[in-house]
Each structure stands twice: as structure tokens, then as C-alpha cells.
Amino acid sequence: MKLSQLPVKAAVALIKIYRKNISPFKPPCCRFTPTCSEYALEAFRTHGFIRGFFLSLRRILRCHPFCKGGYDPVPEKTRRSKLSKWKVF
């Protein structure tokens, strides 16, 4: 295991602990598919710790009674070139 993967592994472990020990005692309330915890797991695994954290946080902040919810998948990982960062092409 790479050292850079340690934060991702820790985040995934915390989400799994939440899903096993806390989530069963709460009524289902997530307005999205996949659920917020499933989304977070996939976001961390797909995008790494930093981007996964911000994607998960944004999703959790949108999951409230005034939101319609619905299907909201984790965005695909895109490879950005140095040129596209500068919007040259």
C-alpha cells in the first residue's frame, strides 16, 4: 500500500464504521441515489482523498428536506492536461 493511499483507506474505514454501527439505527433519509455514504465511498476510491472529500461534503450539504434529490452519481475521473488547465485549446 502506498503512503498516499493512507488517508483514503482511513476515510473508507470511517464510512464503513458509520454504515455498520450508526446508520442501522437511523431511519432512511437520504434523498439521493446512490446514498450519501455510497457516494462518499465511491468518491474517495475514484478521486482520492482531497477531491473525494470535497465531492462528499458538497453532496452531504445538498442532502436536506428542501432538495428534490434523485440520481446523482460520482463524476467520472477526468485527466486534465497542463494545456487544458490554461484553456489554451
Biopython code that builds the backbone (N, CA, C, O; Angstrom):
import numpy as np
from Bio.PDB.StructureBuilder import StructureBuilder

atoms = [
    (1, "MET", "N", (0.837, -1.178, 0.000)),
    (1, "MET", "CA", (0.000, 0.000, 0.000)),
    (1, "MET", "C", (0.887, 1.249, 0.000)),
    (1, "MET", "O", (1.848, 1.356, 0.762)),
    (2, "LYS", "N", (0.533, 2.177, -0.872)),
    (2, "LYS", "CA", (1.265, 3.438, -0.928)),
    (2, "LYS", "C", (0.872, 4.315, 0.257)),
    (2, "LYS", "O", (-0.264, 4.272, 0.728)),
    (3, "LEU", "N", (1.813, 5.095, 0.720)),
    (3, "LEU", "CA", (1.551, 6.011, 1.827)),
    (3, "LEU", "C", (0.487, 7.039, 1.451)),
    (3, "LEU", "O", (-0.278, 7.491, 2.303)),
    (4, "SER", "N", (0.445, 7.406, 0.169)),
    (4, "SER", "CA", (-0.543, 8.393, -0.278)),
    (4, "SER", "C", (-1.970, 7.857, -0.200)),
    (4, "SER", "O", (-2.926, 8.632, -0.177)),
    (5, "GLN", "N", (-2.114, 6.537, -0.161)),
    (5, "GLN", "CA", (-3.440, 5.926, -0.067)),
    (5, "GLN", "C", (-3.952, 5.833, 1.365)),
    (5, "GLN", "O", (-5.116, 5.495, 1.579)),
    (6, "LEU", "N", (-3.113, 6.122, 2.339)),
    (6, "LEU", "CA", (-3.500, 6.006, 3.745)),
    (6, "LEU", "C", (-4.707, 6.875, 4.110)),
    (6, "LEU", "O", (-5.616, 6.375, 4.774)),
    (7, "PRO", "N", (-4.762, 8.146, 3.710)),
    (7, "PRO", "CA", (-5.951, 8.942, 4.035)),
    (7, "PRO", "C", (-7.235, 8.384, 3.409)),
    (7, "PRO", "O", (-8.298, 8.425, 4.028)),
    (8, "VAL", "N", (-7.132, 7.864, 2.186)),
    (8, "VAL", "CA", (-8.297, 7.273, 1.527)),
    (8, "VAL", "C", (-8.760, 6.048, 2.298)),
    (8, "VAL", "O", (-9.954, 5.885, 2.551)),
    (9, "LYS", "N", (-7.823, 5.187, 2.671)),
    (9, "LYS", "CA", (-8.169, 3.981, 3.439)),
    (9, "LYS", "C", (-8.816, 4.350, 4.768)),
    (9, "LYS", "O", (-9.766, 3.695, 5.195)),
    (10, "ALA", "N", (-8.314, 5.389, 5.427)),
    (10, "ALA", "CA", (-8.878, 5.824, 6.707)),
    (10, "ALA", "C", (-10.295, 6.357, 6.512)),
    (10, "ALA", "O", (-11.187, 6.041, 7.300)),
    (11, "ALA", "N", (-10.511, 7.157, 5.476)),
    (11, "ALA", "CA", (-11.844, 7.699, 5.208)),
    (11, "ALA", "C", (-12.832, 6.583, 4.892)),
    (11, "ALA", "O", (-13.960, 6.589, 5.386)),
    (12, "VAL", "N", (-12.412, 5.629, 4.070)),
    (12, "VAL", "CA", (-13.272, 4.494, 3.733)),
    (12, "VAL", "C", (-13.603, 3.690, 4.984)),
    (12, "VAL", "O", (-14.746, 3.269, 5.163)),
    (13, "ALA", "N", (-12.622, 3.472, 5.847)),
    (13, "ALA", "CA", (-12.861, 2.733, 7.090)),
    (13, "ALA", "C", (-13.865, 3.466, 7.979)),
    (13, "ALA", "O", (-14.745, 2.832, 8.561)),
    (14, "LEU", "N", (-13.746, 4.782, 8.093)),
    (14, "LEU", "CA", (-14.692, 5.559, 8.906)),
    (14, "LEU", "C", (-16.110, 5.485, 8.343)),
    (14, "LEU", "O", (-17.074, 5.382, 9.102)),
    (15, "ILE", "N", (-16.239, 5.538, 7.032)),
    (15, "ILE", "CA", (-17.565, 5.436, 6.412)),
    (15, "ILE", "C", (-18.157, 4.055, 6.663)),
    (15, "ILE", "O", (-19.348, 3.932, 6.949)),
    (16, "LYS", "N", (-17.332, 3.020, 6.559)),
    (16, "LYS", "CA", (-17.824, 1.663, 6.820)),
    (16, "LYS", "C", (-18.248, 1.496, 8.277)),
    (16, "LYS", "O", (-19.240, 0.824, 8.559)),
    (17, "ILE", "N", (-17.508, 2.099, 9.202)),
    (17, "ILE", "CA", (-17.891, 2.055, 10.620)),
    (17, "ILE", "C", (-19.239, 2.752, 10.805)),
    (17, "ILE", "O", (-20.110, 2.245, 11.513)),
    (18, "TYR", "N", (-19.408, 3.897, 10.178)),
    (18, "TYR", "CA", (-20.684, 4.617, 10.248)),
    (18, "TYR", "C", (-21.818, 3.747, 9.706)),
    (18, "TYR", "O", (-22.872, 3.638, 10.332)),
    (19, "ARG", "N", (-21.603, 3.130, 8.548)),
    (19, "ARG", "CA", (-22.651, 2.331, 7.917)),
    (19, "ARG", "C", (-23.017, 1.106, 8.745)),
    (19, "ARG", "O", (-24.170, 0.675, 8.736)),
    (20, "LYS", "N", (-22.056, 0.549, 9.451)),
    (20, "LYS", "CA", (-22.324, -0.659, 10.237)),
    (20, "LYS", "C", (-22.879, -0.342, 11.624)),
    (20, "LYS", "O", (-23.743, -1.066, 12.118)),
    (21, "ASN", "N", (-22.397, 0.725, 12.259)),
    (21, "ASN", "CA", (-22.725, 0.966, 13.664)),
    (21, "ASN", "C", (-23.709, 2.099, 13.932)),
    (21, "ASN", "O", (-24.324, 2.127, 14.997)),
    (22, "ILE", "N", (-23.874, 3.022, 13.012)),
    (22, "ILE", "CA", (-24.763, 4.158, 13.255)),
    (22, "ILE", "C", (-25.966, 4.142, 12.311)),
    (22, "ILE", "O", (-27.104, 4.308, 12.750)),
    (23, "SER", "N", (-25.720, 3.946, 11.046)),
    (23, "SER", "CA", (-26.771, 4.007, 10.040)),
    (23, "SER", "C", (-27.951, 3.063, 10.302)),
    (23, "SER", "O", (-29.091, 3.464, 10.066)),
    (24, "PRO", "N", (-27.736, 1.830, 10.778)),
    (24, "PRO", "CA", (-28.886, 0.942, 11.011)),
    (24, "PRO", "C", (-29.880, 1.464, 12.054)),
    (24, "PRO", "O", (-31.038, 1.048, 12.060)),
    (25, "PHE", "N", (-29.449, 2.352, 12.917)),
    (25, "PHE", "CA", (-30.320, 2.862, 13.972)),
    (25, "PHE", "C", (-31.034, 4.157, 13.579)),
    (25, "PHE", "O", (-31.799, 4.712, 14.367)),
    (26, "LYS", "N", (-30.782, 4.629, 12.370)),
    (26, "LYS", "CA", (-31.422, 5.844, 11.876)),
    (26, "LYS", "C", (-32.424, 5.475, 10.788)),
    (26, "LYS", "O", (-32.194, 4.532, 10.032)),
    (27, "PRO", "N", (-33.529, 6.207, 10.701)),
    (27, "PRO", "CA", (-34.442, 5.942, 9.583)),
    (27, "PRO", "C", (-33.786, 6.384, 8.270)),
    (27, "PRO", "O", (-33.001, 7.332, 8.264)),
    (28, "PRO", "N", (-34.100, 5.709, 7.160)),
    (28, "PRO", "CA", (-33.526, 6.121, 5.874)),
    (28, "PRO", "C", (-33.978, 7.540, 5.532)),
    (28, "PRO", "O", (-35.175, 7.830, 5.539)),
    (29, "CYS", "N", (-33.046, 8.402, 5.240)),
    (29, "CYS", "CA", (-33.429, 9.792, 4.961)),
    (29, "CYS", "C", (-32.697, 10.391, 3.767)),
    (29, "CYS", "O", (-32.954, 11.541, 3.411)),
    (30, "CYS", "N", (-31.801, 9.651, 3.145)),
    (30, "CYS", "CA", (-31.055, 10.199, 2.014)),
    (30, "CYS", "C", (-31.984, 10.370, 0.818)),
    (30, "CYS", "O", (-32.752, 9.467, 0.488)),
    (31, "ARG", "N", (-31.912, 11.505, 0.186)),
    (31, "ARG", "CA", (-32.790, 11.833, -0.929)),
    (31, "ARG", "C", (-32.164, 11.486, -2.286)),
    (31, "ARG", "O", (-32.768, 11.716, -3.334)),
    (32, "PHE", "N", (-30.971, 10.940, -2.253)),
    (32, "PHE", "CA", (-30.255, 10.675, -3.493)),
    (32, "PHE", "C", (-30.022, 9.188, -3.702)),
    (32, "PHE", "O", (-30.073, 8.386, -2.770)),
    (33, "THR", "N", (-29.766, 8.854, -4.945)),
    (33, "THR", "CA", (-29.293, 7.529, -5.322)),
    (33, "THR", "C", (-28.008, 7.759, -6.087)),
    (33, "THR", "O", (-28.009, 8.529, -7.047)),
    (34, "PRO", "N", (-26.923, 7.131, -5.710)),
    (34, "PRO", "CA", (-26.685, 6.297, -4.529)),
    (34, "PRO", "C", (-26.768, 7.126, -3.246)),
    (34, "PRO", "O", (-26.725, 8.355, -3.279)),
    (35, "THR", "N", (-26.887, 6.425, -2.115)),
    (35, "THR", "CA", (-26.964, 7.125, -0.838)),
    (35, "THR", "C", (-25.693, 7.940, -0.625)),
    (35, "THR", "O", (-24.690, 7.738, -1.309)),
    (36, "CYS", "N", (-25.748, 8.850, 0.319)),
    (36, "CYS", "CA", (-24.593, 9.722, 0.565)),
    (36, "CYS", "C", (-23.355, 8.924, 0.983)),
    (36, "CYS", "O", (-22.240, 9.255, 0.581)),
    (37, "SER", "N", (-23.549, 7.875, 1.790)),
    (37, "SER", "CA", (-22.380, 7.087, 2.205)),
    (37, "SER", "C", (-21.818, 6.278, 1.039)),
    (37, "SER", "O", (-20.600, 6.146, 0.913)),
    (38, "GLU", "N", (-22.694, 5.730, 0.178)),
    (38, "GLU", "CA", (-22.207, 5.021, -1.011)),
    (38, "GLU", "C", (-21.472, 5.987, -1.937)),
    (38, "GLU", "O", (-20.431, 5.652, -2.502)),
    (39, "TYR", "N", (-22.025, 7.183, -2.084)),
    (39, "TYR", "CA", (-21.408, 8.224, -2.910)),
    (39, "TYR", "C", (-20.016, 8.556, -2.379)),
    (39, "TYR", "O", (-19.054, 8.635, -3.143)),
    (40, "ALA", "N", (-19.918, 8.750, -1.065)),
    (40, "ALA", "CA", (-18.627, 9.105, -0.460)),
    (40, "ALA", "C", (-17.599, 7.999, -0.673)),
    (40, "ALA", "O", (-16.449, 8.281, -1.009)),
    (41, "LEU", "N", (-18.002, 6.739, -0.481)),
    (41, "LEU", "CA", (-17.072, 5.626, -0.712)),
    (41, "LEU", "C", (-16.539, 5.656, -2.135)),
    (41, "LEU", "O", (-15.334, 5.545, -2.362)),
    (42, "GLU", "N", (-17.448, 5.808, -3.091)),
    (42, "GLU", "CA", (-17.023, 5.821, -4.492)),
    (42, "GLU", "C", (-16.176, 7.052, -4.812)),
    (42, "GLU", "O", (-15.211, 6.959, -5.571)),
    (43, "ALA", "N", (-16.529, 8.195, -4.241)),
    (43, "ALA", "CA", (-15.765, 9.424, -4.499)),
    (43, "ALA", "C", (-14.335, 9.290, -3.997)),
    (43, "ALA", "O", (-13.396, 9.657, -4.704)),
    (44, "PHE", "N", (-14.156, 8.767, -2.780)),
    (44, "PHE", "CA", (-12.804, 8.587, -2.241)),
    (44, "PHE", "C", (-12.018, 7.581, -3.073)),
    (44, "PHE", "O", (-10.843, 7.802, -3.368)),
    (45, "ARG", "N", (-12.653, 6.488, -3.449)),
    (45, "ARG", "CA", (-11.945, 5.454, -4.217)),
    (45, "ARG", "C", (-11.605, 5.919, -5.626)),
    (45, "ARG", "O", (-10.566, 5.541, -6.168)),
    (46, "THR", "N", (-12.458, 6.726, -6.218)),
    (46, "THR", "CA", (-12.249, 7.171, -7.598)),
    (46, "THR", "C", (-11.312, 8.368, -7.699)),
    (46, "THR", "O", (-10.438, 8.410, -8.565)),
    (47, "HIS", "N", (-11.498, 9.342, -6.809)),
    (47, "HIS", "CA", (-10.808, 10.623, -6.956)),
    (47, "HIS", "C", (-9.711, 10.884, -5.936)),
    (47, "HIS", "O", (-9.027, 11.903, -6.021)),
    (48, "GLY", "N", (-9.528, 9.980, -4.969)),
    (48, "GLY", "CA", (-8.519, 10.220, -3.947)),
    (48, "GLY", "C", (-9.095, 11.025, -2.793)),
    (48, "GLY", "O", (-10.279, 11.363, -2.787)),
    (49, "PHE", "N", (-8.246, 11.329, -1.816)),
    (49, "PHE", "CA", (-8.737, 11.919, -0.575)),
    (49, "PHE", "C", (-9.252, 13.349, -0.732)),
    (49, "PHE", "O", (-10.367, 13.647, -0.304)),
    (50, "ILE", "N", (-8.469, 14.232, -1.334)),
    (50, "ILE", "CA", (-8.847, 15.651, -1.344)),
    (50, "ILE", "C", (-10.102, 15.890, -2.181)),
    (50, "ILE", "O", (-11.076, 16.454, -1.683)),
    (51, "ARG", "N", (-10.090, 15.472, -3.426)),
    (51, "ARG", "CA", (-11.274, 15.670, -4.281)),
    (51, "ARG", "C", (-12.448, 14.847, -3.760)),
    (51, "ARG", "O", (-13.586, 15.315, -3.787)),
    (52, "GLY", "N", (-12.189, 13.627, -3.286)),
    (52, "GLY", "CA", (-13.257, 12.802, -2.717)),
    (52, "GLY", "C", (-13.904, 13.457, -1.515)),
    (52, "GLY", "O", (-15.121, 13.386, -1.343)),
    (53, "PHE", "N", (-13.088, 14.101, -0.676)),
    (53, "PHE", "CA", (-13.612, 14.799, 0.499)),
    (53, "PHE", "C", (-14.541, 15.932, 0.086)),
    (53, "PHE", "O", (-15.640, 16.061, 0.626)),
    (54, "PHE", "N", (-14.107, 16.757, -0.871)),
    (54, "PHE", "CA", (-14.930, 17.893, -1.273)),
    (54, "PHE", "C", (-16.185, 17.460, -2.030)),
    (54, "PHE", "O", (-17.241, 18.071, -1.864)),
    (55, "LEU", "N", (-16.090, 16.420, -2.852)),
    (55, "LEU", "CA", (-17.286, 15.901, -3.518)),
    (55, "LEU", "C", (-18.284, 15.375, -2.487)),
    (55, "LEU", "O", (-19.484, 15.630, -2.591)),
    (56, "SER", "N", (-17.784, 14.642, -1.495)),
    (56, "SER", "CA", (-18.653, 14.085, -0.452)),
    (56, "SER", "C", (-19.282, 15.187, 0.387)),
    (56, "SER", "O", (-20.472, 15.132, 0.698)),
    (57, "LEU", "N", (-18.497, 16.175, 0.749)),
    (57, "LEU", "CA", (-19.013, 17.288, 1.547)),
    (57, "LEU", "C", (-20.099, 18.043, 0.787)),
    (57, "LEU", "O", (-21.139, 18.380, 1.351)),
    (58, "ARG", "N", (-19.855, 18.305, -0.485)),
    (58, "ARG", "CA", (-20.850, 19.000, -1.308)),
    (58, "ARG", "C", (-22.151, 18.206, -1.382)),
    (58, "ARG", "O", (-23.239, 18.777, -1.310)),
    (59, "ARG", "N", (-22.033, 16.887, -1.526)),
    (59, "ARG", "CA", (-23.218, 16.019, -1.590)),
    (59, "ARG", "C", (-23.986, 16.046, -0.284)),
    (59, "ARG", "O", (-25.209, 16.184, -0.290)),
    (60, "ILE", "N", (-23.284, 15.917, 0.841)),
    (60, "ILE", "CA", (-23.939, 15.902, 2.154)),
    (60, "ILE", "C", (-24.638, 17.236, 2.417)),
    (60, "ILE", "O", (-25.733, 17.259, 2.980)),
    (61, "LEU", "N", (-24.022, 18.334, 2.018)),
    (61, "LEU", "CA", (-24.639, 19.644, 2.218)),
    (61, "LEU", "C", (-25.882, 19.834, 1.349)),
    (61, "LEU", "O", (-26.760, 20.625, 1.696)),
    (62, "ARG", "N", (-25.967, 19.125, 0.233)),
    (62, "ARG", "CA", (-27.152, 19.213, -0.629)),
    (62, "ARG", "C", (-28.271, 18.282, -0.182)),
    (62, "ARG", "O", (-29.398, 18.417, -0.658)),
    (63, "CYS", "N", (-27.997, 17.354, 0.709)),
    (63, "CYS", "CA", (-28.987, 16.359, 1.140)),
    (63, "CYS", "C", (-29.774, 16.925, 2.328)),
    (63, "CYS", "O", (-29.403, 16.733, 3.486)),
    (64, "HIS", "N", (-30.869, 17.627, 2.014)),
    (64, "HIS", "CA", (-31.699, 18.240, 3.049)),
    (64, "HIS", "C", (-33.154, 18.202, 2.580)),
    (64, "HIS", "O", (-33.413, 17.921, 1.410)),
    (65, "PRO", "N", (-34.098, 18.477, 3.466)),
    (65, "PRO", "CA", (-35.520, 18.349, 3.124)),
    (65, "PRO", "C", (-35.996, 19.226, 1.966)),
    (65, "PRO", "O", (-37.019, 18.917, 1.355)),
    (66, "PHE", "N", (-35.299, 20.291, 1.652)),
    (66, "PHE", "CA", (-35.736, 21.188, 0.587)),
    (66, "PHE", "C", (-35.139, 20.833, -0.774)),
    (66, "PHE", "O", (-35.370, 21.538, -1.756)),
    (67, "CYS", "N", (-34.388, 19.764, -0.833)),
    (67, "CYS", "CA", (-33.757, 19.308, -2.079)),
    (67, "CYS", "C", (-34.602, 18.194, -2.688)),
    (67, "CYS", "O", (-35.108, 17.331, -1.970)),
    (68, "LYS", "N", (-34.755, 18.212, -4.011)),
    (68, "LYS", "CA", (-35.530, 17.169, -4.677)),
    (68, "LYS", "C", (-34.828, 15.816, -4.620)),
    (68, "LYS", "O", (-35.487, 14.778, -4.557)),
    (69, "GLY", "N", (-33.507, 15.819, -4.642)),
    (69, "GLY", "CA", (-32.766, 14.562, -4.645)),
    (69, "GLY", "C", (-32.774, 13.933, -6.024)),
    (69, "GLY", "O", (-32.798, 14.639, -7.032)),
    (70, "GLY", "N", (-32.753, 12.600, -6.076)),
    (70, "GLY", "CA", (-32.747, 11.878, -7.336)),
    (70, "GLY", "C", (-31.404, 11.216, -7.590)),
    (70, "GLY", "O", (-30.586, 11.051, -6.685)),
    (71, "TYR", "N", (-31.201, 10.842, -8.852)),
    (71, "TYR", "CA", (-29.971, 10.155, -9.235)),
    (71, "TYR", "C", (-28.840, 11.167, -9.344)),
    (71, "TYR", "O", (-28.942, 12.153, -10.074)),
    (72, "ASP", "N", (-27.768, 10.914, -8.614)),
    (72, "ASP", "CA", (-26.622, 11.829, -8.578)),
    (72, "ASP", "C", (-25.339, 11.011, -8.442)),
    (72, "ASP", "O", (-24.839, 10.827, -7.332)),
    (73, "PRO", "N", (-24.801, 10.517, -9.562)),
    (73, "PRO", "CA", (-23.596, 9.686, -9.478)),
    (73, "PRO", "C", (-22.336, 10.512, -9.238)),
    (73, "PRO", "O", (-22.318, 11.724, -9.449)),
    (74, "VAL", "N", (-21.302, 9.838, -8.799)),
    (74, "VAL", "CA", (-19.985, 10.463, -8.654)),
    (74, "VAL", "C", (-19.480, 10.792, -10.058)),
    (74, "VAL", "O", (-19.548, 9.939, -10.943)),
    (75, "PRO", "N", (-18.979, 12.001, -10.283)),
    (75, "PRO", "CA", (-18.457, 12.325, -11.615)),
    (75, "PRO", "C", (-17.266, 11.433, -11.971)),
    (75, "PRO", "O", (-16.494, 11.014, -11.110)),
    (76, "GLU", "N", (-17.151, 11.166, -13.249)),
    (76, "GLU", "CA", (-16.031, 10.351, -13.708)),
    (76, "GLU", "C", (-14.727, 11.107, -13.509)),
    (76, "GLU", "O", (-14.683, 12.336, -13.533)),
    (77, "LYS", "N", (-13.678, 10.339, -13.315)),
    (77, "LYS", "CA", (-12.359, 10.944, -13.177)),
    (77, "LYS", "C", (-11.879, 11.342, -14.563)),
    (77, "LYS", "O", (-11.816, 10.516, -15.473)),
    (78, "THR", "N", (-11.546, 12.607, -14.710)),
    (78, "THR", "CA", (-11.058, 13.089, -15.998)),
    (78, "THR", "C", (-9.585, 13.410, -15.876)),
    (78, "THR", "O", (-9.104, 13.832, -14.824)),
    (79, "ARG", "N", (-8.903, 13.208, -16.939)),
    (79, "ARG", "CA", (-7.477, 13.518, -16.963)),
    (79, "ARG", "C", (-7.310, 14.885, -17.586)),
    (79, "ARG", "O", (-7.631, 15.092, -18.756)),
    (80, "ARG", "N", (-6.813, 15.802, -16.809)),
    (80, "ARG", "CA", (-6.616, 17.163, -17.302)),
    (80, "ARG", "C", (-5.163, 17.352, -17.688)),
    (80, "ARG", "O", (-4.247, 17.079, -16.912)),
    (81, "SER", "N", (-4.980, 17.821, -18.893)),
    (81, "SER", "CA", (-3.614, 18.102, -19.325)),
    (81, "SER", "C", (-3.217, 19.489, -18.845)),
    (81, "SER", "O", (-4.065, 20.284, -18.440)),
    (82, "LYS", "N", (-1.944, 19.767, -18.892)),
    (82, "LYS", "CA", (-1.458, 21.087, -18.492)),
    (82, "LYS", "C", (-2.022, 22.171, -19.406)),
    (82, "LYS", "O", (-2.283, 23.290, -18.962)),
    (83, "LEU", "N", (-2.208, 21.839, -20.674)),
    (83, "LEU", "CA", (-2.745, 22.825, -21.602)),
    (83, "LEU", "C", (-4.202, 23.142, -21.294)),
    (83, "LEU", "O", (-4.609, 24.301, -21.365)),
    (84, "SER", "N", (-4.994, 22.125, -20.953)),
    (84, "SER", "CA", (-6.405, 22.387, -20.678)),
    (84, "SER", "C", (-6.575, 23.220, -19.417)),
    (84, "SER", "O", (-7.560, 23.946, -19.284)),
    (85, "LYS", "N", (-5.628, 23.124, -18.491)),
    (85, "LYS", "CA", (-5.690, 23.934, -17.283)),
    (85, "LYS", "C", (-5.605, 25.416, -17.638)),
    (85, "LYS", "O", (-6.236, 26.260, -17.001)),
    (86, "TRP", "N", (-4.830, 25.708, -18.648)),
    (86, "TRP", "CA", (-4.665, 27.104, -19.063)),
    (86, "TRP", "C", (-5.689, 27.498, -20.124)),
    (86, "TRP", "O", (-5.699, 28.645, -20.572)),
    (87, "LYS", "N", (-6.537, 26.581, -20.527)),
    (87, "LYS", "CA", (-7.592, 26.813, -21.523)),
    (87, "LYS", "C", (-7.026, 27.369, -22.825)),
    (87, "LYS", "O", (-7.572, 28.298, -23.419)),
    (88, "VAL", "N", (-5.929, 26.778, -23.243)),
    (88, "VAL", "CA", (-5.310, 27.205, -24.497)),
    (88, "VAL", "C", (-6.084, 26.632, -25.670)),
    (88, "VAL", "O", (-6.313, 27.316, -26.668)),
    (89, "PHE", "N", (-6.489, 25.364, -25.546)),
    (89, "PHE", "CA", (-7.210, 24.699, -26.634)),
    (89, "PHE", "C", (-8.591, 24.328, -26.188)),
    (89, "PHE", "O", (-9.358, 23.757, -26.963)),
]
sb = StructureBuilder()
sb.init_structure("model")
sb.init_model(0)
sb.init_chain("A")
sb.init_seg("    ")
for serial, (resi, resn, name, xyz) in enumerate(atoms, 1):
    if name == "N":
        sb.init_residue(resn, " ", resi, " ")
    sb.init_atom(name, np.array(xyz, "f"), 0.0, 1.0, " ", f" {name:<3s}", serial, name[0])
structure = sb.get_structure()
